[in-house]
């Protein structure tokens, strides 16, 4: 009989977390590059189609079990909508007006919305003092980030920020819905939801943007599409499940703190973006909120 090793956050797990933060943070960078030549739904469709192909290839090679229960494909379709199709589309649409770095920080509020939703929709994840404080600090961080007015004097900045925040709400809802898929092998659940989300976005991209009529994009955009599909989707899921197996489900959420610095670093190095004081303060507040929600730093201090 095989004994399962208890979750441990060792150097290997930290290395995997760093890699996951880069590939997920890279999705904001890749989207920004692709937006120079392609509209949002076309970018999202390319990401999902490439990502689904990679994940279904993994399922085939690993011979993972396929969904068999009644309602599995319905649950996968809803998960694909909440965890992929809707948030991916909102984020890329929002990045037409805001930088990838800012989008990544706003997206990091997902756990803040998650604890609020869990309080009202579950019986075992109610708000505690730590979590309530984290929600309050997280809201303050969003207020600092978005600010009272758009820096470009238009409504695009606020609309883009609101779209990314809506994506964070969708991710939070997906976290709760994902409980329905716990009986499926991780690779099957990932491939199933990404495949379903591809079918959801496909008619929207075809009807609204008619990608076959668009000019052929330059090589860097093709590279960005390959990166966002293979690295930020297929590889990201493989890293995610590897961390879950090694370090546990709660520890993998630490990547939420690491994605914004990765995304901002890529933007600064390759796109010439600037990180202002408001963005730095907002990111620090959201990081403090996530630490408060997680609770482990406070428990460590109490034990000293």
C-alpha positions as CSV (number, residue, x, y, z in Angstrom):
1,X,0.0,0.0,0.0
2,X,1.4,3.4,-1.0
3,X,1.8,6.0,1.7
4,X,1.0,9.5,0.6
5,X,3.7,12.1,1.4
6,X,2.4,15.0,3.5
7,X,2.4,18.4,1.7
8,X,5.6,20.3,2.1
9,X,6.7,23.7,0.9
10,X,10.3,22.9,0.2
11,X,12.8,24.4,-2.3
12,X,11.4,22.4,-5.1
13,X,7.9,23.6,-4.4
14,X,9.1,27.2,-4.3
15,X,10.9,26.7,-7.6
16,X,7.7,25.4,-9.1
17,X,5.8,28.4,-7.7
18,X,8.3,30.8,-9.2
19,X,7.9,29.1,-12.6
20,X,4.1,29.2,-12.3
21,X,4.2,32.9,-11.5
22,X,6.3,33.6,-14.6
23,X,4.0,31.6,-17.0
24,X,0.8,33.0,-15.5
25,X,2.3,36.5,-15.2
26,X,3.4,36.1,-18.8
27,X,-0.2,35.8,-20.0
28,X,-0.7,39.5,-19.3
29,X,2.5,40.3,-21.2
30,X,1.6,38.0,-24.2
31,X,-1.9,39.5,-24.4
32,X,-0.5,43.0,-24.5
33,X,1.8,42.0,-27.4
34,X,-1.0,40.3,-29.3
35,X,-3.4,43.3,-28.9
36,X,-1.1,45.3,-31.2
37,X,-2.5,43.3,-34.1
38,X,-5.5,41.2,-33.0
39,X,-8.9,41.9,-31.3
40,X,-9.6,40.4,-27.8
41,X,-11.9,37.4,-28.6
42,X,-9.5,36.2,-31.3
43,X,-6.6,36.3,-28.8
44,X,-8.7,34.4,-26.2
45,X,-9.8,31.8,-28.8
46,X,-6.2,31.2,-29.9
47,X,-5.1,30.8,-26.2
48,X,-7.9,28.3,-25.5
49,X,-7.5,26.3,-28.7
50,X,-3.7,25.9,-28.3
51,X,-4.0,25.2,-24.6
52,X,-6.8,22.6,-25.1
53,X,-4.8,20.8,-27.7
54,X,-1.8,20.6,-25.4
55,X,-3.9,19.4,-22.4
56,X,-5.9,16.8,-24.4
57,X,-2.6,15.4,-25.7
58,X,-1.5,15.0,-22.1
59,X,-4.7,13.2,-21.3
60,X,-4.1,10.8,-24.2
61,X,-0.5,10.2,-23.3
62,X,-1.3,9.6,-19.6
63,X,-4.4,7.6,-20.3
64,X,-6.3,9.6,-17.7
65,X,-9.9,8.6,-17.1
66,X,-12.6,10.5,-19.0
67,X,-15.7,12.0,-17.5
68,X,-18.4,9.3,-17.0
69,X,-20.9,10.7,-14.4
70,X,-24.2,12.3,-15.5
71,X,-23.7,16.0,-15.5
72,X,-19.9,15.9,-15.7
73,X,-19.8,17.7,-19.0
74,X,-22.3,20.3,-17.8
75,X,-20.1,21.0,-14.8
76,X,-17.0,21.2,-17.0
77,X,-18.8,23.6,-19.3
78,X,-19.8,25.9,-16.4
79,X,-16.3,25.7,-15.1
80,X,-14.9,26.5,-18.5
81,X,-17.2,29.6,-18.6
82,X,-16.3,30.8,-15.1
83,X,-12.6,29.9,-15.1
84,X,-11.5,30.5,-18.7
85,X,-13.9,31.9,-21.2
86,X,-15.3,34.8,-19.2
87,X,-12.3,35.9,-17.2
88,X,-9.8,35.5,-20.1
89,X,-12.1,37.6,-22.3
90,X,-12.6,40.3,-19.7
91,X,-8.9,40.6,-18.9
92,X,-7.8,40.9,-22.5
93,X,-10.6,43.3,-23.3
94,X,-9.6,45.4,-20.3
95,X,-5.9,45.4,-21.4
96,X,-6.9,47.5,-24.3
97,X,-6.8,50.5,-21.8
98,X,-4.7,49.3,-18.9
99,X,-1.2,47.8,-18.7
100,X,-0.6,44.1,-18.1
101,X,1.1,45.0,-14.8
102,X,-2.0,46.8,-13.5
103,X,-4.2,44.0,-14.8
104,X,-2.2,41.4,-12.9
105,X,-2.5,43.3,-9.6
106,X,-6.2,43.8,-10.0
107,X,-6.5,40.1,-10.8
108,X,-4.7,39.3,-7.6
109,X,-7.9,40.3,-5.7
110,X,-9.5,37.0,-6.6
111,X,-9.0,35.5,-3.1
112,X,-10.7,38.6,-1.6
113,X,-13.8,38.0,-3.7
114,X,-13.5,34.3,-3.0
115,X,-13.7,34.6,0.8
116,X,-16.8,36.8,0.4
117,X,-18.5,34.4,-1.9
118,X,-17.5,31.4,0.3
119,X,-19.0,33.1,3.4
120,X,-22.5,33.4,1.8
121,X,-22.5,30.2,-0.4
122,X,-20.8,27.6,1.8
123,X,-21.2,26.2,5.3
124,X,-17.6,25.6,6.2
125,X,-15.7,28.7,5.0
126,X,-17.2,31.6,7.0
127,X,-15.5,34.9,7.4
128,X,-13.1,35.2,10.4
129,X,-11.6,38.3,11.8
130,X,-8.4,37.8,9.8
131,X,-10.4,37.3,6.6
132,X,-12.6,40.3,7.2
133,X,-9.6,42.4,7.8
134,X,-8.1,41.0,4.6
135,X,-11.2,42.0,2.6
136,X,-11.1,45.5,4.0
137,X,-7.4,46.0,3.1
138,X,-8.0,44.4,-0.3
139,X,-10.8,46.9,-1.1
140,X,-8.5,49.7,0.0
141,X,-5.8,48.4,-2.4
142,X,-8.2,48.4,-5.3
143,X,-9.3,52.0,-4.5
144,X,-5.6,53.1,-4.5
145,X,-5.0,51.3,-7.8
146,X,-8.0,52.5,-9.7
147,X,-8.1,56.0,-8.1
148,X,-10.7,58.6,-8.4
149,X,-10.1,59.5,-12.1
150,X,-8.6,58.0,-15.2
151,X,-5.0,59.1,-15.9
152,X,-5.7,59.4,-19.6
153,X,-8.7,61.6,-19.1
154,X,-11.1,59.0,-20.6
155,X,-13.4,56.3,-19.3
156,X,-11.3,53.6,-20.9
157,X,-9.0,53.2,-17.9
158,X,-11.9,52.8,-15.5
159,X,-13.7,50.4,-17.9
160,X,-10.6,48.3,-18.3
161,X,-10.0,48.2,-14.5
162,X,-13.7,47.2,-13.9
163,X,-13.4,44.4,-16.5
164,X,-10.4,42.9,-14.8
165,X,-12.1,43.1,-11.4
166,X,-15.1,41.4,-12.9
167,X,-12.7,38.6,-14.1
168,X,-11.5,38.2,-10.5
169,X,-15.1,37.8,-9.4
170,X,-15.5,35.1,-12.1
171,X,-12.4,33.3,-10.9
172,X,-13.7,33.4,-7.3
173,X,-16.9,31.8,-8.4
174,X,-15.0,29.2,-10.4
175,X,-13.1,28.3,-7.2
176,X,-16.4,27.3,-5.5
177,X,-17.8,25.6,-8.6
178,X,-14.6,23.6,-9.0
179,X,-15.6,21.5,-6.0
180,X,-17.9,19.6,-8.3
181,X,-14.9,18.3,-10.3
182,X,-12.8,16.9,-7.5
183,X,-13.6,13.3,-8.5
184,X,-12.0,13.8,-12.0
185,X,-8.3,13.3,-12.6
186,X,-6.6,16.8,-12.7
187,X,-5.5,16.5,-16.3
188,X,-9.0,15.5,-17.4
189,X,-10.6,18.3,-15.5
190,X,-8.2,20.9,-16.9
191,X,-8.5,19.6,-20.5
192,X,-12.3,19.3,-20.2
193,X,-12.9,22.8,-19.0
194,X,-10.4,24.4,-21.4
195,X,-12.0,22.4,-24.3
196,X,-15.5,23.5,-23.3
197,X,-14.4,27.2,-23.0
198,X,-12.9,27.0,-26.5
199,X,-16.4,26.0,-27.8
200,X,-17.9,28.9,-25.9
201,X,-15.6,31.5,-27.3
202,X,-15.4,30.1,-30.8
203,X,-18.8,31.5,-32.1
204,X,-18.2,34.8,-30.4
205,X,-14.9,35.4,-32.1
206,X,-16.2,34.2,-35.5
207,X,-19.4,36.4,-35.3
208,X,-18.0,39.5,-33.7
209,X,-14.4,39.7,-35.1
210,X,-14.3,37.6,-38.2
211,X,-10.6,36.7,-37.7
212,X,-10.2,35.2,-41.2
213,X,-10.6,38.8,-42.6
214,X,-7.9,40.2,-40.4
215,X,-4.4,41.0,-41.8
216,X,-1.8,38.4,-41.1
217,X,-0.1,39.3,-37.7
218,X,3.7,39.9,-37.5
219,X,6.0,37.1,-36.1
220,X,6.1,38.5,-32.6
221,X,2.3,38.2,-32.3
222,X,2.4,34.6,-33.5
223,X,5.0,34.0,-30.8
224,X,2.8,35.7,-28.2
225,X,-0.2,33.5,-29.2
226,X,2.0,30.3,-28.9
227,X,3.3,31.6,-25.5
228,X,-0.1,32.3,-24.1
229,X,-1.5,29.0,-25.2
230,X,1.4,26.6,-24.6
231,X,3.1,28.3,-21.6
232,X,0.4,30.3,-19.9
233,X,-2.3,27.6,-20.3
234,X,-1.0,24.1,-20.9
235,X,2.3,24.3,-19.0
236,X,0.7,26.5,-16.3
237,X,-1.9,23.7,-15.5
238,X,0.9,21.1,-15.3
239,X,2.9,23.2,-12.9
240,X,-0.3,24.0,-10.9
241,X,-1.1,20.3,-10.4
242,X,2.5,19.5,-9.6
243,X,2.5,22.1,-6.8
244,X,-0.8,20.8,-5.5
245,X,0.6,17.3,-5.3
246,X,3.8,18.4,-3.6
247,X,2.8,21.3,-1.4
248,X,-1.0,21.1,-1.1
249,X,-3.9,23.2,-2.3
250,X,-3.5,26.0,0.2
251,X,0.2,26.6,-0.6
252,X,-0.4,26.8,-4.3
253,X,-2.5,29.9,-3.8
254,X,0.7,31.7,-2.7
255,X,1.3,32.1,-6.5
256,X,-1.3,34.9,-6.3
257,X,1.3,37.1,-4.5
258,X,4.0,36.3,-7.1
259,X,2.2,36.9,-10.3
260,X,2.0,40.7,-10.2
261,X,5.8,41.2,-9.8
262,X,6.4,38.8,-12.6
263,X,3.9,40.5,-14.9
264,X,5.2,44.0,-14.1
265,X,8.8,42.9,-14.5
266,X,8.1,41.6,-18.0
267,X,6.2,44.8,-18.9
268,X,9.1,47.0,-17.7
269,X,11.8,45.0,-19.4
270,X,10.2,44.4,-22.8
271,X,7.4,46.9,-23.2
272,X,8.9,50.0,-21.5
273,X,6.0,50.2,-18.9
274,X,6.4,52.3,-15.8
275,X,5.3,51.3,-12.3
276,X,4.0,54.4,-10.4
277,X,3.8,54.9,-6.7
278,X,0.0,54.3,-6.6
279,X,0.5,50.9,-8.3
280,X,3.2,50.0,-5.8
281,X,1.1,51.0,-2.8
282,X,-2.0,49.2,-4.2
283,X,0.0,46.0,-4.8
284,X,1.4,46.2,-1.3
285,X,-2.1,46.6,0.2
286,X,-3.4,43.7,-1.8
287,X,-0.4,41.5,-0.8
288,X,-1.2,42.4,2.9
289,X,-4.8,41.5,2.3
290,X,-3.9,38.1,0.9
291,X,-1.5,37.4,3.8
292,X,-4.3,38.3,6.2
293,X,-6.8,36.0,4.5
294,X,-4.2,33.2,4.4
295,X,-3.5,33.6,8.1
296,X,-0.2,31.7,8.2
297,X,2.1,34.7,8.8
298,X,-0.1,35.7,11.8
299,X,0.0,32.2,13.2
300,X,3.8,32.1,12.9
301,X,4.1,35.4,14.8
302,X,1.9,34.1,17.6
303,X,4.0,31.0,18.1
304,X,7.2,32.9,18.5
